[in-house]
Amino acid sequence: MNKVVVTGLGWTTALGSQLQTVWERLVEGQTGIRDLPVEYPLKNTLAGFLPDSDIAEPKARLLDLTQRTAKAALDDARVAVSGQNPRQFLIAGTSLGYRLDSLAFHQDPLHEWVVTTAQQLGLQPLALSTACSSGSDALMLGAYLIRAGLADTCVCGGADILGRSKRLAHTALGTMSATRLRAFDQHHDGTLLGEGAGFLVLERQGQEARKPYAYLLGCGSANDAAGLTAPDEQGTGIRLALDRSLEEAGIHRNQIGLVNAHGSGTLTNDRVESAAYADYFSGYQPIVFATKGAFGHTLGATGALEAIALVKSLQTGVVPPIHGLETPIANLDFRLPVGTALQAQAQIGLSLTIGFGGFNTSLVFQRYS
């Protein structure tokens, strides 16, 4: 079977867009969440918005965000793109992207923005939308295409933008924090939204132009089938996704040294996710970290951004602190980067995303050596 390697990384976040600069800010414990006042009533006006984009119109904003982030990942991988190559793909996901806040665009086909961006980049387009697991599922699809011999290069990830409807919806759902995003903290009270994009270049091992960052060893997904927004209280879907990813990777759970958690900061998600880890990794104690306190909850982009953070952590041996975490909740009894970064020479780690609609996706990466 073809092995999948990660050869390029690109992200655009509330902390910036340069790969190394954003990573350094993460390690320093910085956050890009700041006040974004609006004229309509919200539970909280804090959000992780992009500091380097002055494009207000939502469709143009998403297209620009996707195109420049995917291009940064391609440049990082040193991939030569041929517009006529049927084995080079752009696989991109979002939640609802730009559609919610515009009468002009709300009936646009779900795939249109991906087709437009792929044409600009000279790649074949594939679009998907699985709520907050979209970016992770794009990576899973790319890995499967490469392993099956149907693709050589897949630029995979997600992009999403802030909008009035998304912020109002999370206010109405009660999932928005009244204070700040504090994943896995005893005083957590909700999430805060962000916007951004993340893309990873996956290639079939043996054709890469640069030394890879990591292997993508295994992927697993499952659906809770429990509700539109609330996860399964027993965490069954989470554990099933973890099982499937480790089985595909051919490893045991005690080989996982590092976990980039979903860590949304909501009472329900943090409780269910931490209980699932406590049960699943009982006695193995991987380091657990999370990045939403730095980026905000970027919805369809979050899985890709978290995959990049995990790959960088495996590559550098440094685990960024969980911004906002001061007093961990009781059942998350693992090594946690509280207040400062940790040194960790983990060889294998996983990134887990949990999405509305019951979507759970687990990705297992191994440091390249």
Residue pairs with C-beta under 8 A, 6 or more apart in sequence:
1 147
2 146
2 147
2 148
2 149
2 204
2 205
3 204
3 205
3 215
4 142
4 143
4 146
4 147
4 202
4 203
4 204
4 205
4 215
4 216
5 202
5 203
5 204
5 205
5 208
5 212
5 213
5 214
5 215
5 216
5 368
6 200
6 201
6 202
6 212
6 213
6 214
6 215
6 216
6 311
6 365
6 368
7 76
7 77
7 78
7 79
7 201
7 202
7 203
7 208
7 209
7 210
7 212
7 213
8 73
8 74
8 75
8 76
8 77
8 78
8 79
8 155
8 199
8 200
8 201
9 19
9 73
9 76
9 199
9 200
9 201
9 213
9 308
9 311
9 312
10 19
10 69
10 70
10 71
10 72
10 73
10 74
10 75
10 76
10 157
10 197
10 198
10 199
10 200
11 17
11 19
11 22
11 69
11 72
11 196
11 197
11 198
11 199
11 304
11 305
11 308
12 50
12 52
12 65
12 68
12 69
12 72
12 196
12 197
12 198
13 22
13 32
13 48
13 50
13 194
13 196
13 198
13 294
13 295
13 298
13 305
14 31
14 32
14 33
14 34
14 48
14 49
14 50
14 51
14 194
14 195
14 196
14 294
14 295
14 296
15 21
15 22
15 25
15 26
15 30
15 31
15 32
15 294
15 295
16 22
16 25
16 32
16 51
16 52
17 52
17 68
17 69
17 72
19 72
19 76
23 309
23 312
23 316
25 32
25 294
26 291
26 294
26 309
26 320
27 318
27 320
27 321
27 341
28 341
29 294
29 320
29 321
29 323
29 339
29 340
29 341
30 294
30 323
31 48
31 293
31 294
31 323
31 324
32 48
32 49
32 51
32 194
32 294
32 295
32 296
33 46
33 47
33 48
33 180
33 181
33 192
33 194
33 293
33 294
33 295
33 296
34 46
34 47
34 48
34 49
35 45
35 46
36 45
36 46
36 47
36 49
36 162
37 45
38 45
38 164
38 167
40 164
40 168
41 171
42 167
42 168
42 171
42 176
43 170
43 171
43 176
43 177
43 178
43 190
44 171
44 176
44 177
44 178
44 179
44 190
44 192
46 177
46 180
46 192
47 162
47 167
47 192
47 193
47 194
47 195
47 296
48 192
48 193
48 194
48 195
48 196
48 294
48 295
48 296
48 297
48 298
49 162
49 194
49 195
49 296
50 65
50 195
50 196
53 61
53 64
53 65
55 61
55 64
58 97
58 98
58 101
58 102
58 105
58 161
58 163
59 98
59 102
59 105
59 108
59 113
61 98
61 161
62 94
62 97
62 98
62 113
62 159
62 160
62 161
63 113
63 116
63 117
65 159
65 161
65 195
65 196
65 197
66 92
66 113
66 114
66 117
66 159
66 197
67 117
67 120
67 121
69 157
69 159
69 197
69 198
69 199
70 90
70 92
70 117
70 121
70 155
70 157
70 197
70 199
71 121
72 199
73 155
73 157
73 199
73 200
73 201
74 81
74 121
74 155
74 201
76 201
77 201
77 203
77 208
77 209
77 210
78 209
78 210
79 88
79 153
79 201
79 203
79 209
80 209
81 88
81 121
81 122
81 123
82 88
82 122
83 122
83 123
85 122
85 124
85 152
86 124
87 150
87 151
87 152
87 153
88 122
88 123
88 124
88 151
88 152
88 153
88 154
89 118
89 123
89 124
89 125
89 126
89 142
89 145
89 151
89 153
89 154
89 155
90 114
90 117
90 118
90 121
90 123
90 124
90 125
90 126
90 154
90 155
91 126
91 127
91 128
91 138
91 139
91 141
91 142
91 145
91 154
91 155
91 156
91 157
92 113
92 114
92 117
92 125
92 126
92 127
92 128
92 138
92 156
92 157
92 158
92 159
92 199
93 127
93 128
93 129
93 130
93 134
93 135
93 137
93 138
93 157
93 158
93 300
93 303
94 113
94 129
94 134
94 158
94 159
94 160
94 299
94 300
94 301
95 129
95 131
95 132
95 134
95 160
95 166
95 299
95 300
96 129
96 166
97 113
97 159
97 160
97 161
97 300
98 105
98 113
98 161
98 163
99 105
99 106
99 108
100 106
100 163
100 164
100 165
100 166
101 163
101 164
101 165
110 127
110 129
111 125
111 127
113 127
114 125
114 126
114 127
115 125
115 127
117 125
118 124
118 125
119 125
121 155
123 155
126 138
126 141
128 134
128 137
128 138
128 141
129 300
130 137
130 355
130 357
130 359
130 361
131 299
131 300
131 355
131 356
131 357
131 359
132 262
132 297
132 299
132 300
132 302
132 303
132 353
132 354
132 355
132 356
132 359
133 221
133 303
133 353
133 354
133 355
133 359
133 360
133 361
134 158
134 299
134 300
134 301
134 303
134 355
135 157
135 158
135 198
135 300
135 301
135 302
135 303
135 304
135 305
135 307
135 353
136 158
136 303
136 304
136 306
136 307
136 351
136 353
136 361
136 363
137 221
137 303
137 359
137 361
138 156
138 157
138 158
138 303
138 304
139 156
139 157
139 200
139 202
139 216
139 219
139 303
139 304
139 307
139 363
140 219
140 221
140 361
140 363
141 154
141 156
142 151
142 154
142 155
142 156
142 202
143 154
143 202
143 216
143 219
144 219
145 151
145 154
146 152
146 154
146 202
146 203
146 204
151 204
152 203
152 204
152 207
153 201
153 202
153 203
153 204
153 207
154 201
154 202
154 203
155 199
155 200
155 201
155 202
156 199
156 200
156 201
156 202
156 304
157 197
157 198
157 199
157 200
157 301
157 304
158 197
158 198
158 298
158 300
158 301
158 302
158 303
158 304
159 196
159 197
159 198
159 300
159 301
160 195
160 196
160 197
160 298
160 299
160 300
160 301
161 195
162 193
162 194
162 195
166 193
166 299
167 176
167 193
170 176
170 190
170 191
170 193
173 229
174 190
175 190
175 191
175 229
175 264
175 266
176 190
176 191
176 192
176 193
177 188
177 189
177 190
177 191
177 192
177 265
178 189
178 190
179 187
179 189
180 192
180 293
180 324
181 188
181 190
181 191
181 192
181 264
181 265
181 292
181 293
181 296
181 297
181 323
181 324
182 188
182 189
182 265
182 293
182 324
182 325
182 326
183 261
183 263
183 264
183 265
183 270
183 290
183 292
183 293
183 322
183 324
183 325
184 261
184 263
184 270
184 274
184 288
184 290
184 322
184 325
184 328
184 329
184 332
184 336
185 265
185 324
185 325
185 326
185 327
185 328
185 329
186 327
186 328
186 329
186 330
187 326
187 327
188 265
188 266
188 267
188 270
188 329
189 265
189 267
190 265
190 266
190 267
191 264
191 265
191 266
191 292
191 297
192 265
192 292
192 296
192 297
193 296
193 297
193 298
193 299
194 292
194 295
194 296
194 297
194 298
195 296
195 298
195 301
196 295
196 296
196 298
196 301
196 305
197 301
197 304
198 301
198 304
198 305
198 307
198 308
199 304
200 304
200 307
200 308
200 311
202 216
203 212
205 212
205 215
211 368
212 368
213 311
213 312
213 314
213 315
213 368
214 311
214 314
214 315
214 365
214 366
214 367
214 368
215 365
215 366
215 368
216 363
216 364
216 365
217 248
217 249
217 250
217 251
217 348
217 364
217 365
217 366
218 244
218 245
218 246
218 247
218 248
218 249
218 250
218 251
218 363
218 364
219 244
219 245
219 248
219 361
219 362
219 363
219 364
220 240
220 241
220 242
220 243
220 244
220 245
220 246
220 247
220 248
220 361
220 362
221 241
221 244
221 359
221 360
221 361
221 362
222 236
222 237
222 238
222 240
222 241
222 244
222 360
223 237
223 357
223 358
223 359
223 360
224 231
224 232
224 236
224 237
224 358
224 360
225 232
225 237
225 358
226 232
226 233
226 237
226 358
227 358
228 356
228 357
229 356
229 357
230 268
231 237
231 238
231 268
231 269
231 272
231 354
231 358
232 238
232 272
232 358
233 268
233 272
235 272
235 273
235 275
235 276
235 279
237 358
237 360
238 272
238 273
238 276
238 280
238 352
238 354
238 360
239 276
239 279
239 280
240 360
241 352
241 360
241 361
241 362
242 253
242 276
242 280
242 350
242 352
242 362
244 362
245 350
245 362
245 363
245 364
246 252
246 253
246 256
246 350
246 362
246 364
248 364
249 348
249 364
249 366
251 348
251 364
253 280
253 281
253 284
254 283
254 284
255 347
255 348
256 281
256 284
256 286
256 348
256 349
256 350
256 364
257 286
257 287
257 344
257 345
257 346
257 347
257 348
257 349
258 286
258 287
258 289
258 310
258 313
258 314
258 319
258 344
258 346
258 348
258 349
258 350
259 277
259 281
259 286
259 287
259 288
259 289
259 334
259 349
259 350
259 351
259 352
260 289
260 290
260 291
260 306
260 307
260 309
260 310
260 313
260 349
260 350
260 351
260 352
261 273
261 277
261 288
261 289
261 290
261 352
262 269
262 273
262 290
262 292
262 302
262 306
262 352
262 353
262 354
263 270
263 273
263 289
263 290
263 291
263 292
263 293
263 322
264 270
264 292
264 297
264 354
265 292
265 293
265 297
265 324
269 354
270 329
271 329
271 331
273 352
273 354
274 329
274 331
274 332
275 331
277 288
277 332
277 334
278 331
278 332
278 333
281 334
285 334
285 335
286 334
286 335
286 346
286 349
287 319
287 334
287 335
287 336
287 337
287 342
287 344
287 346
288 332
288 334
288 335
288 336
289 309
289 313
289 319
289 320
289 321
289 322
289 336
289 337
290 306
290 322
291 305
291 306
291 309
291 320
291 323
292 298
292 302
293 322
293 323
293 324
293 325
294 320
294 323
295 302
295 305
298 305
302 353
303 351
303 353
303 361
303 363
306 351
306 353
307 351
307 363
307 365
309 320
309 351
310 349
310 350
310 351
310 363
310 365
311 365
313 319
313 320
313 344
313 346
313 349
314 346
314 347
314 348
314 349
314 365
314 366
314 367
315 367
315 368
317 343
317 344
317 345
317 346
318 341
318 342
318 343
318 344
319 337
319 341
319 342
319 343
319 344
320 337
320 341
321 337
321 338
321 339
321 340
321 341
321 342
322 336
322 337
322 338
325 336
325 338
325 339
326 338
326 339
328 336
328 338
335 342
335 344
346 367
347 366
347 367
347 369
348 364
348 365
348 366
348 367
349 364
349 365
350 362
350 363
350 364
350 365
351 362
351 363
351 365
352 360
352 361
352 362
352 363
353 359
353 360
353 361
354 360
355 361
